[in-house]
Amino acid sequence: MSWHKGSFQVVENRLLLQQVEYYGLDNQNEILPREQLILHNSGQDTETFISFNKKRDKLTMGKPCPEDAICAAAQTYYKEN
């Protein structure tokens, strides 16, 4: 289980996450209540590119990747009816 706290802004085709705090497990327990999660990273700002298809039932998200770098593939989410 993990939990993120911060603020976000959508600007054109970008999702900006600001002052993000990442809370996760303590490496001893497989599950903990949210109040007992440990702060792992704080104050991180990230930028993700987002796009929708014409029907707006598919969202694709991906982070900028420098040339010659190994980056995670874009994630695609589909809306269920």
Backbone bond lengths (Angstrom), bond angles and torsions (degrees), N, CA, C in turn:
res aa  C-N    CA-C-N  psi(-1)  N-CA   C-N-CA  omega(-1)  CA-C   N-CA-C  phi
1 M - - - 1.449 - - 1.527 108.16 -
2 S 1.299 115.86 140.67 1.460 120.63 173.93 1.525 108.41 -141.63
3 W 1.303 115.25 165.57 1.458 121.25 -177.51 1.512 107.59 -148.56
4 H 1.318 116.41 136.25 1.457 122.39 178.10 1.521 109.23 -117.54
5 K 1.320 115.42 141.32 1.465 120.71 178.99 1.524 107.69 -131.76
6 G 1.312 117.89 135.30 1.457 121.93 179.03 1.512 109.99 170.02
7 S 1.315 115.83 -164.99 1.460 120.03 177.60 1.521 108.90 -121.54
8 F 1.330 115.72 160.43 1.459 119.11 179.48 1.509 110.43 -138.45
9 Q 1.322 113.79 160.75 1.453 122.72 178.94 1.518 106.94 -145.52
10 V 1.317 117.90 138.60 1.460 122.12 173.74 1.521 106.94 -106.76
11 V 1.336 115.91 119.96 1.460 122.62 179.81 1.527 107.07 -126.37
12 E 1.348 115.56 111.37 1.463 122.60 -177.01 1.521 109.60 52.52
13 N 1.318 119.09 -112.65 1.465 120.96 -177.37 1.533 111.82 -106.71
14 R 1.341 117.10 26.74 1.463 120.87 -177.96 1.522 110.61 -125.53
15 L 1.307 115.40 139.72 1.458 122.99 172.26 1.522 106.45 -105.83
16 L 1.336 116.64 115.96 1.461 121.78 -178.02 1.522 108.68 -104.47
17 L 1.323 116.74 121.23 1.464 122.78 176.96 1.519 107.26 -105.22
18 Q 1.333 116.87 126.90 1.459 120.74 -173.74 1.517 111.01 -125.28
19 Q 1.333 115.56 143.34 1.464 122.89 179.02 1.528 110.96 52.49
20 V 1.331 116.31 47.75 1.460 121.32 -176.77 1.528 110.24 -79.90
21 E 1.314 115.41 131.28 1.464 122.34 172.90 1.527 107.42 -111.39
22 Y 1.331 117.09 130.40 1.458 122.22 -179.40 1.525 109.07 -108.39
23 Y 1.312 116.27 121.24 1.459 122.57 177.57 1.524 108.40 -111.28
24 G 1.335 116.81 136.00 1.458 120.26 -179.78 1.516 111.50 -145.08
25 L 1.316 115.36 -170.63 1.456 122.08 -178.14 1.520 111.55 -70.74
26 D 1.310 116.24 165.81 1.468 122.25 -176.52 1.529 113.36 -95.53
27 N 1.332 118.82 14.19 1.468 125.36 -179.11 1.526 113.11 66.73
28 Q 1.311 118.68 9.54 1.458 122.16 175.79 1.523 111.45 -120.40
29 N 1.308 116.66 -29.59 1.457 121.57 -176.84 1.522 110.24 -113.68
30 E 1.336 115.80 143.37 1.460 119.85 177.68 1.521 111.75 -80.51
31 I 1.311 117.25 -22.81 1.454 121.68 -179.76 1.528 108.95 -149.47
32 L 1.295 116.10 140.54 1.468 122.37 177.80 1.526 108.78 -141.61
33 P 1.327 118.16 151.56 1.468 119.43 171.25 1.529 109.48 -62.88
34 R 1.302 117.08 152.52 1.463 121.61 -176.75 1.523 112.55 -53.92
35 E 1.330 117.49 -37.36 1.470 120.93 -178.40 1.529 112.75 -65.30
36 Q 1.344 118.01 -19.64 1.463 121.05 -176.59 1.530 113.36 -102.45
37 L 1.331 117.83 2.36 1.459 119.97 177.72 1.526 109.49 -67.17
38 I 1.331 116.68 151.70 1.461 123.68 -175.54 1.534 109.83 -98.16
39 L 1.343 116.88 136.43 1.461 121.24 175.42 1.525 108.85 -71.42
40 H 1.347 117.38 120.52 1.469 122.15 -179.40 1.521 112.64 -103.00
41 N 1.310 118.08 -41.46 1.467 122.72 179.55 1.516 108.25 -137.29
42 S 1.331 115.97 147.18 1.455 119.17 -178.81 1.518 110.68 -141.42
43 G 1.336 115.94 144.83 1.453 121.16 173.91 1.507 115.59 77.53
44 Q 1.332 118.47 15.47 1.455 120.71 -178.45 1.523 110.73 -79.07
45 D 1.322 116.91 136.44 1.460 122.87 172.47 1.518 107.60 -110.41
46 T 1.323 117.10 134.85 1.459 120.78 178.95 1.520 109.62 -134.15
47 E 1.312 115.06 160.74 1.457 122.36 179.04 1.514 108.08 -131.86
48 T 1.324 116.74 132.18 1.457 122.71 179.90 1.519 108.29 -130.34
49 F 1.330 116.65 136.35 1.454 120.67 175.85 1.521 108.51 -86.52
50 I 1.338 116.14 137.27 1.455 121.00 -179.28 1.519 109.61 -127.51
51 S 1.335 115.59 150.35 1.465 120.34 174.52 1.520 108.77 -152.03
52 F 1.334 115.07 151.07 1.456 122.97 176.16 1.523 108.65 -117.26
53 N 1.335 116.32 152.53 1.452 119.41 171.42 1.534 108.59 -80.24
54 K 1.337 117.26 176.20 1.468 120.64 -175.92 1.523 112.48 -62.22
55 K 1.324 117.99 -36.53 1.465 121.20 -179.48 1.534 111.79 -78.13
56 R 1.321 117.32 -8.77 1.469 123.86 -179.14 1.528 112.75 58.55
57 D 1.345 115.17 33.38 1.454 118.91 176.00 1.534 111.41 -113.12
58 K 1.330 115.93 7.03 1.466 121.47 177.78 1.526 108.73 -137.09
59 L 1.327 116.10 125.02 1.469 123.06 178.18 1.520 108.06 -114.27
60 T 1.321 116.71 128.85 1.466 121.80 176.40 1.522 108.14 -115.86
61 M 1.345 115.61 132.13 1.463 121.90 -179.43 1.523 108.88 -126.76
62 G 1.330 116.96 136.92 1.456 121.04 177.96 1.512 110.48 -154.58
63 K 1.326 115.72 149.66 1.466 120.58 179.13 1.521 109.45 -95.43
64 P 1.336 116.82 151.12 1.464 119.64 176.13 1.528 110.56 -58.90
65 C 1.314 116.60 141.51 1.463 121.29 -178.32 1.528 109.14 -130.76
66 P 1.329 117.96 119.78 1.465 119.93 178.25 1.532 111.62 -64.07
67 E 1.311 116.02 155.32 1.467 119.93 177.24 1.519 110.30 -58.51
68 D 1.317 116.54 146.58 1.471 123.82 177.94 1.523 112.93 62.22
69 A 1.323 118.21 20.85 1.466 121.15 177.10 1.524 108.94 -108.05
70 I 1.301 115.83 156.78 1.455 121.53 175.45 1.532 106.71 -100.01
71 C 1.321 116.34 116.03 1.462 121.11 -175.60 1.525 110.17 -127.15
72 A 1.308 114.94 159.48 1.457 120.28 176.64 1.523 109.95 -67.25
73 A 1.324 115.45 146.46 1.457 120.59 178.72 1.528 109.96 -70.30
74 A 1.311 115.79 157.22 1.458 120.77 176.67 1.525 109.27 -62.91
75 Q 1.320 116.07 150.64 1.457 121.98 178.01 1.520 108.30 -104.39
76 T 1.328 116.48 140.32 1.453 121.69 179.21 1.519 109.16 -121.52
77 Y 1.328 115.47 133.89 1.454 122.47 179.36 1.529 108.39 -120.77
78 Y 1.336 116.57 136.09 1.451 122.34 179.43 1.521 110.13 -112.73
79 K 1.325 115.97 137.66 1.460 121.58 178.44 1.515 109.42 -81.67
80 E 1.317 116.50 130.93 1.447 120.78 176.40 1.516 109.38 -91.46
81 N 1.298 117.05 144.41 1.468 120.95 178.28 1.497 110.99 -85.64
